């Protein structure tokens, strides 16, 4: 995926770059920010800093897994959904103190 190639070194964290990538192609990508990175299936894989998720080769690989996981969950729904739709739903669960439900869903694709 080579997220660093986008060339915005000042904004070299996953949240910003993946938001940009998702904005440009919402049919195929989703956001990986600090909040969803706190979900156990992601947290155990990612290299994180206290306030952000840096872009590293390993984190880019994990981002690919995250997009695939959200795509897989989207394909199970009875309605047409994109990876970003699933990501937003998981984000909502985390926001509303239901991370355990989000983790259970995510673990079903791991």
C-alpha distances in whole Angstrom, upper triangle without the diagonal:
4,6,9,9,10,13,15,16,19,17,14,14,12,15,15,11,11,14,13,10,13,16,14,13,15,16,12,11,13,14,14,17,19,22,20,18,22,22,23,20,18,20,21,17,16,17,19,21,24,23,19,16,15,11,11,9,11,11,7,8,11,9,8,11,13,11,13,16,16,16,19,21,21,22,25,26,29,28,25,22,18,16,17,20,20,18,21,24,23,23,26,27,26,28,31,31,30,27,29,29,25,25,27,25,22,23,24,21,20
4,5,6,8,10,12,13,16,15,12,13,12,15,14,11,11,15,14,11,14,17,15,15,18,19,15,14,15,15,15,17,20,22,21,19,23,23,24,22,19,21,22,18,16,17,18,20,23,22,18,15,13,9,9,8,11,10,7,9,12,11,11,14,15,14,16,19,19,20,22,24,24,25,28,30,33,31,28,25,22,19,19,23,23,21,23,26,25,24,28,29,28,29,33,33,32,29,31,31,27,27,29,27,24,26,27,24,23
4,5,6,8,9,10,13,11,9,9,8,11,11,7,8,11,10,9,12,14,13,14,16,17,15,12,13,13,12,14,17,19,18,17,21,22,23,21,18,19,21,18,15,15,16,18,21,19,15,13,11,7,9,9,12,10,7,10,12,10,11,14,14,14,16,18,18,19,22,23,23,25,28,29,32,30,27,24,20,18,17,21,21,19,21,24,23,22,25,27,25,26,30,30,30,27,29,29,26,25,28,26,23,25,27,24,23
4,5,6,7,7,11,10,7,9,10,13,11,8,11,14,12,12,15,17,16,17,19,21,18,16,17,15,15,16,18,21,21,19,22,24,25,24,20,21,22,19,16,16,16,17,20,19,15,13,10,7,8,9,12,11,9,13,15,13,14,17,17,17,20,22,22,23,25,27,27,29,32,32,35,34,31,28,24,21,21,24,25,22,24,27,26,24,28,29,27,28,32,32,32,29,32,32,28,28,31,29,26,28,30,27,26
4,5,8,9,13,12,10,13,13,15,14,10,13,15,13,12,15,17,15,16,19,21,18,16,18,17,17,19,21,24,23,22,26,27,28,26,23,24,26,22,20,19,20,21,24,22,19,17,14,11,12,12,15,14,12,15,17,15,15,19,19,18,21,23,23,24,26,28,28,29,32,33,36,34,31,28,24,22,22,26,26,24,25,29,28,27,30,32,30,31,35,35,35,32,35,35,31,31,33,32,28,31,32,29,28
4,6,8,11,10,9,12,12,14,11,8,10,12,10,9,13,14,12,14,17,19,17,15,16,15,16,17,20,23,22,21,25,26,28,27,23,24,26,23,20,20,20,21,24,22,18,16,14,11,14,14,17,15,13,16,18,15,16,20,19,18,21,23,23,23,26,27,27,29,32,32,35,33,29,26,23,21,20,24,24,22,23,27,26,25,28,30,29,29,33,34,34,31,34,34,30,30,33,31,28,31,32,29,29
4,6,9,9,9,12,13,15,12,10,13,15,12,12,16,16,15,17,20,22,21,18,19,18,18,19,21,24,24,23,26,28,30,29,25,26,28,25,22,21,21,21,23,21,18,17,14,12,14,15,18,17,15,18,20,18,19,22,22,21,24,26,26,26,29,31,30,32,35,35,38,36,33,30,26,24,23,27,28,25,26,29,29,27,30,32,31,31,34,35,36,33,36,36,32,32,35,34,31,33,35,32,31
4,5,5,6,10,11,13,10,8,12,13,11,12,15,15,15,18,20,23,21,18,18,17,17,17,19,22,22,21,24,27,29,28,24,25,27,24,21,20,19,19,21,19,16,15,13,11,14,16,19,17,15,19,20,18,20,23,22,21,24,26,25,26,30,30,30,32,35,35,38,36,33,29,26,24,22,26,27,23,24,28,27,25,28,30,28,28,32,33,34,31,34,35,31,31,34,33,30,33,34,32,31
4,5,5,9,11,13,11,10,14,15,13,15,18,18,18,21,22,25,23,21,20,18,17,17,18,22,22,21,24,26,28,27,24,24,26,23,20,18,17,17,19,17,14,14,11,10,13,15,18,16,15,19,20,18,20,23,22,22,26,27,27,28,31,32,32,34,37,37,40,38,35,32,28,26,24,28,28,25,26,29,28,26,29,31,29,29,33,33,34,31,34,35,31,31,35,33,30,33,35,32,31
4,6,9,12,13,10,11,14,15,14,16,19,19,19,22,23,26,25,22,21,18,18,17,18,21,22,21,23,26,28,28,24,24,26,25,21,19,18,16,18,15,13,14,12,12,15,18,20,18,18,21,22,20,22,25,24,24,27,29,28,29,32,33,32,35,38,38,40,38,36,32,29,27,24,28,28,25,25,29,28,25,28,30,28,27,31,32,33,31,34,35,31,32,35,34,31,34,36,34,33
4,6,9,9,6,7,11,11,11,13,15,15,16,19,20,23,22,18,17,15,14,13,14,18,19,18,20,23,25,25,21,21,24,22,18,17,15,15,16,13,11,11,10,10,13,16,18,15,15,19,19,17,19,22,20,21,24,25,24,26,29,29,29,32,34,34,37,35,32,29,25,23,21,24,25,21,22,25,24,22,24,27,24,24,28,29,30,27,31,31,28,28,32,30,28,30,32,30,30
4,7,9,7,7,10,12,12,13,16,17,17,19,20,23,21,18,17,14,13,12,14,17,18,16,19,21,23,23,19,19,21,19,15,14,13,12,15,13,10,9,7,6,10,13,15,12,12,16,16,14,17,20,18,19,22,23,23,25,27,28,28,31,33,33,36,34,32,28,25,22,21,24,24,21,22,25,24,21,25,26,24,24,28,28,29,26,29,30,27,27,30,29,26,28,31,28,27
4,6,6,6,8,10,11,12,14,16,17,18,19,22,20,16,14,11,10,9,10,13,14,12,15,18,20,19,16,16,18,16,13,12,10,10,12,10,7,6,5,6,9,12,13,10,11,14,14,12,15,17,16,17,20,21,20,22,25,25,25,28,30,30,34,32,30,26,23,20,18,21,21,18,19,22,20,18,21,23,20,21,25,25,25,23,26,27,23,23,26,26,23,25,27,25,24
4,6,5,6,8,10,10,12,14,15,16,16,18,16,13,11,8,6,6,9,12,11,10,13,15,17,17,13,14,16,14,11,11,10,11,13,11,8,6,6,6,9,12,12,8,9,12,11,9,12,14,12,13,16,17,16,18,21,21,22,24,26,27,30,29,26,23,19,16,15,18,18,14,16,19,17,15,19,20,18,19,23,23,23,20,23,24,20,20,23,22,19,22,24,22,21
4,6,5,6,9,10,10,12,14,15,15,18,16,12,10,6,5,4,7,10,10,10,13,15,17,17,14,14,18,16,13,14,12,12,13,11,8,7,9,9,13,15,15,12,12,15,13,11,14,16,13,13,17,17,16,18,21,21,21,24,26,26,29,27,25,21,18,15,13,16,16,13,13,16,15,13,16,18,16,16,20,21,21,19,22,22,19,19,23,21,19,22,24,22,22
4,6,5,6,9,10,11,12,14,14,18,17,13,11,8,9,8,11,13,14,13,16,19,21,21,17,18,21,19,16,16,15,15,16,13,10,10,10,10,14,17,17,14,13,17,16,13,16,18,16,16,19,20,18,20,23,23,23,26,28,28,31,28,26,23,19,17,15,18,18,15,15,19,18,16,19,21,19,19,23,24,24,22,25,26,22,23,26,25,22,25,27,25,25
4,5,5,6,9,10,11,12,13,16,14,11,10,8,9,10,13,15,15,14,18,19,22,21,17,19,21,19,16,16,15,16,18,15,12,11,10,9,12,14,15,12,11,14,14,11,13,16,14,14,17,19,17,19,22,23,22,25,27,27,30,28,25,22,18,16,14,18,18,15,16,20,19,17,20,23,21,21,25,26,26,24,27,27,23,24,27,25,22,25,27,24,24
4,5,5,6,8,10,10,10,13,11,8,7,5,6,8,12,13,12,12,16,17,20,18,15,17,19,17,15,16,15,17,18,16,13,11,11,10,13,14,15,12,10,13,12,9,11,13,11,10,14,15,14,15,18,19,18,21,23,23,26,24,22,18,15,12,11,14,15,12,13,17,16,14,18,20,18,19,23,24,23,21,24,23,20,21,23,21,19,22,23,21,21
4,5,5,6,9,10,9,13,12,9,7,5,8,9,12,13,13,14,17,18,21,20,17,19,22,20,18,19,17,18,19,17,14,13,14,13,17,18,19,15,14,17,16,12,14,16,14,12,16,17,15,16,20,20,18,21,24,23,26,24,21,18,14,13,10,13,14,11,12,15,15,13,16,19,18,18,21,23,23,21,24,24,20,21,24,22,20,23,25,23,23
4,5,5,6,9,10,13,12,10,10,9,11,12,15,17,17,17,21,22,24,23,20,22,25,22,20,21,20,20,22,19,16,15,15,14,17,18,20,17,15,18,17,14,15,18,16,14,18,19,17,18,22,22,21,23,26,25,28,25,22,19,16,15,12,15,17,15,15,19,19,17,20,23,22,21,25,27,27,25,28,27,24,25,28,25,23,26,28,25,26
4,5,5,6,8,11,9,7,8,8,11,13,16,18,17,17,21,21,24,22,19,21,24,21,19,20,20,21,23,21,17,16,16,13,16,17,18,15,13,15,15,12,12,15,14,12,15,17,15,15,19,20,18,21,24,24,26,24,21,18,14,12,11,15,16,14,15,18,19,17,20,23,22,23,26,27,27,25,27,27,23,24,26,24,22,25,26,23,24
4,5,5,5,8,8,5,5,6,10,12,16,17,15,16,20,20,23,21,18,21,23,21,19,21,21,22,24,21,18,17,17,16,18,19,20,17,14,16,16,12,13,15,13,10,14,15,13,13,17,17,15,18,21,20,23,20,17,14,11,9,7,11,13,11,12,15,16,15,17,20,20,20,23,25,24,23,25,24,20,22,24,21,20,23,24,21,22
4,6,6,9,10,8,9,9,13,14,18,18,18,19,22,23,26,24,22,24,27,25,23,24,23,24,25,23,20,19,19,18,21,22,23,20,18,20,20,16,16,19,17,14,17,19,16,16,20,20,18,20,23,22,24,21,18,16,13,12,10,12,15,13,13,17,18,17,19,22,22,21,24,26,26,25,28,26,23,25,27,24,23,26,27,25,26
4,6,9,10,9,10,12,15,17,21,21,20,21,25,25,28,26,24,26,28,26,24,25,25,26,28,25,22,20,21,19,21,22,23,20,18,20,20,16,16,19,18,15,18,20,17,17,21,21,19,21,24,24,26,23,19,17,14,14,12,15,17,16,16,20,21,20,22,25,25,25,28,30,29,28,30,29,26,27,29,26,25,28,28,26,27
4,6,6,6,9,11,14,17,21,21,20,21,24,24,27,24,22,25,27,25,23,25,25,27,28,26,23,21,21,19,21,21,22,20,17,18,19,15,14,17,16,12,15,17,15,14,17,18,16,18,21,20,22,20,16,14,10,11,10,13,15,14,15,18,19,19,21,24,24,25,27,29,28,27,29,27,24,25,27,24,22,26,26,23,24
4,5,5,7,10,13,16,19,19,17,19,22,22,25,23,21,24,26,24,23,25,25,26,28,25,22,21,22,20,22,22,23,20,18,19,18,15,14,16,14,11,14,15,12,11,15,15,13,15,18,17,19,16,13,11,7,8,6,9,12,11,12,15,16,16,18,20,21,22,24,26,25,24,26,24,21,23,24,21,20,23,23,21,23
4,6,9,12,15,18,22,22,19,21,24,23,25,23,22,25,27,25,24,26,27,29,30,28,25,23,24,22,24,23,24,21,19,19,19,16,14,16,14,11,12,14,11,10,13,14,11,12,16,15,17,14,11,9,6,7,8,9,12,12,13,15,17,18,19,21,23,24,26,27,26,25,27,24,21,23,24,21,19,23,22,19,22
4,7,11,13,17,20,20,18,19,22,21,23,21,19,22,24,22,21,24,24,26,28,26,23,21,21,19,21,20,20,18,15,16,15,12,11,13,12,8,9,12,10,8,12,13,11,12,16,16,18,16,13,11,7,6,8,11,12,12,14,16,17,17,20,22,22,24,26,27,26,24,26,24,20,22,23,19,18,21,20,17,19
4,7,10,13,17,17,14,16,19,18,21,18,16,19,21,19,18,20,20,23,25,23,19,17,18,16,18,18,18,15,13,14,13,10,9,11,9,6,9,11,9,9,12,13,12,14,17,17,20,18,15,12,8,6,6,10,11,9,12,14,14,15,17,19,19,21,23,25,23,21,23,22,18,19,21,18,16,19,20,17,18
4,7,10,13,13,11,13,16,15,18,16,14,17,19,17,16,19,18,20,22,20,17,15,16,15,18,18,17,14,13,14,13,9,10,11,8,6,10,10,8,9,13,12,12,14,17,17,20,18,15,12,8,6,4,8,8,6,8,11,11,11,14,16,16,17,20,21,20,18,20,19,15,17,19,16,14,18,18,16,17
4,6,10,10,9,10,13,14,17,15,13,15,18,16,14,16,15,17,18,16,13,12,14,13,16,17,17,13,12,14,12,9,11,12,9,8,12,12,10,12,15,15,14,18,20,19,22,21,19,15,12,9,7,10,10,7,8,12,11,10,13,15,14,15,18,19,19,17,19,19,15,16,19,17,15,18,20,18,18
4,7,8,6,7,10,11,14,13,10,11,14,13,11,13,12,14,15,13,10,8,11,11,13,15,14,10,10,12,10,7,10,11,8,9,12,12,11,14,16,16,16,19,21,21,24,23,21,17,15,11,10,13,12,8,10,13,11,10,13,15,13,14,18,18,18,15,18,18,14,15,18,16,14,17,19,17,17
4,6,6,6,9,11,14,14,11,11,15,14,11,13,10,12,12,10,8,7,10,11,14,16,16,12,13,15,12,10,14,14,11,13,16,15,14,17,19,18,19,22,24,23,27,25,24,20,17,14,12,15,14,10,11,14,12,9,13,14,12,13,16,17,17,14,18,18,15,15,19,18,16,18,21,20,19
4,6,5,6,9,12,13,10,10,13,13,11,11,8,9,9,7,6,6,10,12,15,17,16,13,15,17,14,12,16,16,13,15,18,17,16,20,22,20,21,25,26,26,29,28,27,23,21,17,16,17,16,13,13,15,13,10,13,14,11,12,15,15,16,13,16,18,15,15,19,18,16,19,21,21,20
4,5,5,8,11,13,10,10,14,15,13,14,11,13,12,10,9,10,14,16,18,20,19,15,17,19,15,14,17,17,13,16,18,17,15,19,20,19,20,23,24,23,27,26,25,21,19,17,15,16,14,11,11,12,10,7,10,10,7,8,12,11,12,10,13,15,12,13,16,16,14,17,20,19,19
4,5,6,9,10,8,9,12,12,11,14,12,14,14,13,11,11,14,15,17,19,17,14,15,16,13,11,14,13,10,12,15,13,12,15,17,15,17,20,20,20,24,23,22,18,17,13,12,13,11,8,9,10,7,6,9,10,7,9,12,12,12,9,12,13,9,10,13,13,11,14,16,16,16
4,5,8,8,5,6,9,9,8,10,8,11,11,11,9,8,11,13,14,16,14,11,13,14,10,10,13,12,10,13,15,13,13,17,18,17,19,22,22,23,26,26,25,21,19,15,15,16,14,11,13,14,11,10,13,13,10,12,15,15,14,11,13,15,12,11,15,15,12,14,17,16,15
4,6,8,7,5,9,10,9,11,9,11,11,11,11,10,14,16,17,19,17,14,16,17,13,14,17,15,13,16,18,16,16,19,20,19,21,24,24,24,28,27,27,23,22,18,17,18,16,13,14,15,11,10,13,12,9,11,14,12,12,9,11,13,11,10,14,14,12,14,17,17,16
4,6,6,6,8,10,10,13,12,15,15,15,14,13,16,18,19,20,17,15,17,17,13,13,16,14,11,14,16,13,13,17,17,16,18,21,20,21,25,25,25,21,20,16,16,17,14,12,13,13,9,10,12,10,8,11,13,11,10,7,8,10,8,6,10,11,9,10,13,14,13
4,5,5,6,9,10,13,13,15,16,17,16,14,18,19,19,20,17,15,17,17,13,14,17,14,12,16,17,14,15,19,18,17,20,22,22,23,26,27,27,23,22,19,19,20,17,15,17,16,12,13,16,14,11,15,16,14,13,9,9,11,9,7,10,11,9,9,13,13,12
4,6,6,7,9,13,13,17,18,19,17,15,17,18,18,18,15,13,15,14,10,12,14,10,9,13,13,11,12,16,15,14,17,19,19,21,24,25,25,22,20,17,18,19,15,14,16,16,12,14,17,15,13,17,18,16,15,11,11,12,10,7,9,10,7,7,10,10,8
4,5,5,6,10,10,14,15,15,13,11,14,14,15,15,12,10,12,12,8,9,11,9,8,12,13,11,12,15,16,15,18,20,20,22,26,26,25,21,19,16,16,18,15,12,15,16,12,13,16,15,13,16,18,17,16,12,13,14,11,9,12,12,9,10,13,12,10
4,5,5,8,8,11,12,13,12,10,13,15,15,16,13,11,14,14,10,12,15,13,11,15,16,14,16,19,19,19,21,24,24,25,29,29,28,25,23,19,19,21,18,15,18,18,14,14,17,16,13,16,18,17,16,12,13,15,13,11,14,15,12,12,16,15,13
4,6,8,10,13,14,16,15,13,15,16,15,16,12,11,15,14,10,13,15,13,13,16,17,15,17,20,20,20,23,25,25,26,30,31,30,27,25,21,22,23,20,18,21,21,17,17,21,19,16,20,22,19,18,15,15,17,15,12,15,16,13,12,16,15,12
4,7,9,13,15,17,15,11,13,13,12,12,9,8,11,10,7,10,12,10,10,14,15,14,16,18,18,19,22,23,24,26,30,30,29,25,23,19,20,22,20,17,20,21,17,18,21,20,18,21,23,22,21,17,17,19,16,14,16,17,13,13,16,15,12
4,6,10,12,13,11,8,9,10,9,10,7,6,9,9,7,9,12,11,11,14,15,15,16,19,20,20,22,25,25,27,31,30,29,25,23,19,19,22,19,17,19,20,17,17,21,20,17,20,23,21,21,17,18,20,17,15,18,18,15,15,19,17,15
4,7,10,12,10,7,7,9,8,10,8,7,10,11,10,11,14,14,14,17,19,18,20,23,23,24,26,28,29,30,34,34,32,29,26,22,22,25,23,20,22,23,20,19,23,23,20,22,25,23,23,20,21,23,20,18,21,22,18,19,22,21,18
4,7,8,6,5,6,9,10,13,11,9,12,14,12,13,16,16,15,18,20,19,20,23,24,24,26,29,30,31,34,34,32,29,26,22,21,24,22,19,21,22,19,18,21,21,18,19,22,21,22,18,20,22,20,18,22,22,19,20,23,22,20
4,6,5,6,7,11,12,15,14,12,15,17,15,16,19,20,18,21,24,23,23,26,28,28,29,32,33,33,37,36,35,31,28,25,24,26,25,21,22,24,21,19,22,23,19,20,23,22,23,20,22,25,22,21,25,25,22,23,27,26,24
4,6,8,10,14,15,19,17,15,18,20,18,18,22,22,20,23,25,24,24,28,29,28,30,33,34,34,38,37,36,32,29,26,24,26,25,21,22,24,21,19,21,21,18,18,21,20,22,19,21,24,22,21,24,25,23,24,27,27,25
4,7,10,13,15,19,18,15,18,20,18,18,21,22,20,22,25,24,23,27,28,28,29,32,33,33,36,35,34,30,27,24,22,24,24,20,20,22,20,17,20,20,17,17,20,20,21,19,22,24,21,21,25,25,23,25,28,27,26
4,6,10,12,16,15,12,14,17,15,14,18,19,16,18,22,21,21,24,26,25,26,29,30,31,34,33,31,27,25,21,20,22,21,18,18,21,18,16,19,20,17,17,21,20,21,19,22,23,20,20,24,24,21,23,26,25,23
4,7,9,12,11,8,10,13,11,11,14,15,14,16,19,18,18,21,23,23,24,27,28,29,32,31,30,26,23,19,18,21,20,16,18,20,18,16,19,20,17,18,22,21,22,19,21,23,19,19,22,22,19,21,24,22,21
4,6,10,10,7,9,12,12,11,15,16,15,17,20,20,20,23,25,25,26,29,31,31,35,34,32,28,25,21,20,23,23,19,21,23,21,19,23,24,21,22,25,25,25,22,25,26,23,22,25,25,22,23,26,24,23
4,7,8,6,7,10,10,10,12,14,14,15,18,19,20,21,24,24,25,28,30,31,34,33,30,27,23,20,19,23,22,19,21,24,22,20,24,25,22,24,27,27,27,24,26,27,24,23,26,25,22,23,26,24,22
4,5,5,6,9,10,10,12,14,15,16,18,20,21,22,24,25,26,28,30,32,35,34,32,29,25,22,22,25,24,21,23,26,23,22,26,27,24,26,29,29,29,25,27,28,25,23,27,26,22,23,26,23,21
4,5,5,6,9,10,11,13,14,15,17,19,20,21,23,25,26,27,29,31,35,34,31,28,25,21,22,25,24,22,25,27,24,24,28,28,26,28,31,31,30,27,28,29,25,24,27,26,22,23,25,22,20
4,5,5,6,9,10,11,12,14,15,16,18,20,21,23,24,26,27,29,33,33,30,27,24,21,21,24,23,20,23,25,22,22,26,26,24,26,29,28,27,24,25,26,23,21,23,23,19,20,22,19,17
4,5,5,6,9,10,10,12,14,15,16,18,19,21,22,24,26,27,31,30,28,25,22,18,18,21,20,17,20,22,19,19,23,23,21,23,26,25,25,21,23,24,20,19,22,21,17,18,21,18,16
4,5,5,6,9,10,11,12,14,15,16,18,20,21,23,25,26,30,29,26,23,20,16,17,20,19,17,20,22,20,20,23,24,22,24,27,27,26,23,25,25,21,20,23,22,18,20,21,19,17
4,5,5,7,9,10,11,12,14,15,17,19,20,21,23,25,29,28,26,23,20,16,18,21,19,17,21,22,20,20,24,24,23,25,28,28,26,23,24,24,21,19,22,20,17,18,19,16,14
4,5,5,6,9,10,10,12,14,15,16,18,20,21,23,27,26,25,21,18,15,16,19,17,14,18,19,17,17,21,21,19,22,25,24,23,19,20,21,17,16,18,17,13,14,16,14,12
4,5,5,6,9,10,11,12,14,15,16,18,20,22,25,24,22,19,16,12,13,16,14,12,15,17,15,15,19,19,18,20,23,23,22,19,21,21,17,16,19,17,14,16,17,14,14
4,5,5,6,9,10,10,12,14,15,16,19,21,24,23,21,18,15,11,13,16,15,13,17,18,17,18,21,21,21,23,26,26,24,21,22,22,18,18,19,17,14,16,17,13,13
4,6,5,6,9,10,10,12,14,15,17,19,22,22,21,18,15,12,14,16,14,13,16,17,15,17,20,20,19,22,24,24,22,19,19,19,16,15,16,14,11,12,13,10,9
4,5,5,6,8,10,11,12,14,16,17,21,20,19,15,13,9,11,13,11,9,13,14,12,13,16,16,16,18,21,21,19,16,17,16,13,12,14,12,9,11,13,10,10
4,5,5,6,9,10,10,12,15,16,19,18,16,13,10,6,8,11,10,9,12,14,13,14,17,18,18,20,22,23,21,18,20,18,15,15,17,14,11,14,14,11,12
4,5,5,6,9,10,10,13,15,18,18,16,13,11,8,11,13,11,11,15,15,14,16,19,19,19,22,24,24,22,19,20,19,15,15,16,13,11,13,13,9,10
4,5,5,6,9,10,11,13,17,17,16,13,11,8,11,12,9,9,13,13,11,14,17,16,17,20,21,21,19,16,16,15,12,12,12,10,7,9,9,6,8
4,5,5,6,9,10,11,15,14,13,10,8,5,7,8,6,6,10,10,9,12,14,14,15,18,19,20,17,15,16,14,11,12,13,10,8,11,11,9,11
4,5,5,6,9,10,13,13,11,8,7,5,8,9,8,9,12,13,13,15,17,18,19,21,23,23,21,19,20,18,15,16,16,12,11,14,13,10,12
4,5,5,7,9,13,13,12,10,10,8,12,12,9,11,15,14,13,16,18,18,19,22,23,23,21,19,19,17,14,14,14,11,10,12,10,7,10
4,5,5,7,11,11,11,9,9,8,11,10,7,10,12,11,11,14,15,15,17,19,20,20,17,16,16,13,11,12,12,8,8,11,9,7,11
4,5,6,9,8,7,5,6,6,9,8,6,9,11,11,12,14,15,16,18,20,21,22,19,18,19,16,13,15,15,11,11,14,12,11,14
4,6,8,9,8,7,8,9,12,11,10,13,15,14,15,18,19,19,21,24,24,25,22,21,21,18,16,18,17,13,13,16,13,11,15
4,7,9,9,9,11,11,14,13,11,14,16,14,15,18,19,18,21,23,23,24,20,20,19,16,15,16,15,11,12,14,11,11,14
4,5,7,7,10,11,13,11,10,13,14,12,14,17,17,17,20,22,21,23,20,20,20,16,15,17,16,12,14,16,14,14,17
4,7,9,12,14,16,13,13,17,17,15,17,20,20,20,23,24,24,25,22,23,23,19,18,21,19,16,18,20,17,17,21
4,6,10,13,14,11,12,15,15,14,17,19,19,19,22,23,23,25,23,23,24,20,19,21,21,17,19,21,19,19,22
4,7,10,12,10,11,14,15,14,17,19,19,20,23,24,24,26,24,24,25,21,20,22,21,18,19,22,19,18,22
4,7,8,6,7,10,11,11,13,15,16,17,19,20,21,23,21,21,22,19,17,19,19,15,16,19,18,16,19
4,5,5,7,9,10,11,13,14,16,17,19,20,22,23,21,20,22,19,17,19,19,16,15,19,18,16,18
4,5,5,6,9,10,11,12,14,15,17,18,20,21,19,18,20,17,14,16,17,14,12,16,15,13,16
4,5,5,6,9,10,10,12,14,15,16,18,20,19,17,20,18,14,17,18,15,14,18,18,16,18
4,5,5,6,9,10,11,13,14,15,17,19,17,17,19,16,13,16,17,14,14,18,17,16,19
4,5,5,6,9,10,11,12,14,15,17,15,14,15,13,10,13,14,10,10,14,14,13,15
4,5,5,6,9,10,11,12,14,16,14,13,15,13,10,12,14,11,10,14,15,14,15
4,5,5,6,9,10,10,12,14,13,13,16,14,11,14,16,13,13,17,18,17,19
4,5,5,6,9,10,11,13,11,11,13,11,8,12,13,11,12,15,15,16,18
4,5,5,6,9,10,11,9,8,10,9,5,9,11,9,9,12,13,14,15
4,5,5,6,9,10,10,9,12,11,8,11,14,12,12,15,17,17,18
4,5,5,6,9,8,9,12,11,9,12,14,13,14,17,18,19,20
4,5,5,6,5,6,8,7,6,10,11,11,12,15,16,17,19
4,5,5,5,5,8,9,7,9,12,12,12,15,17,18,19
4,6,7,8,12,12,11,13,16,16,16,19,20,21,22
4,6,8,11,11,11,13,15,16,17,19,21,22,23
4,6,8,9,10,12,14,15,16,18,20,21,22
4,5,6,7,9,10,11,13,14,16,18,19
4,5,5,6,8,10,10,12,14,16,16
4,5,5,6,9,10,10,12,15,15
4,5,5,6,9,10,11,13,15
4,5,5,6,9,10,12,13
4,5,5,6,9,10,10
4,5,5,6,9,10
4,5,5,7,9
4,5,6,7
4,5,5
4,6
4
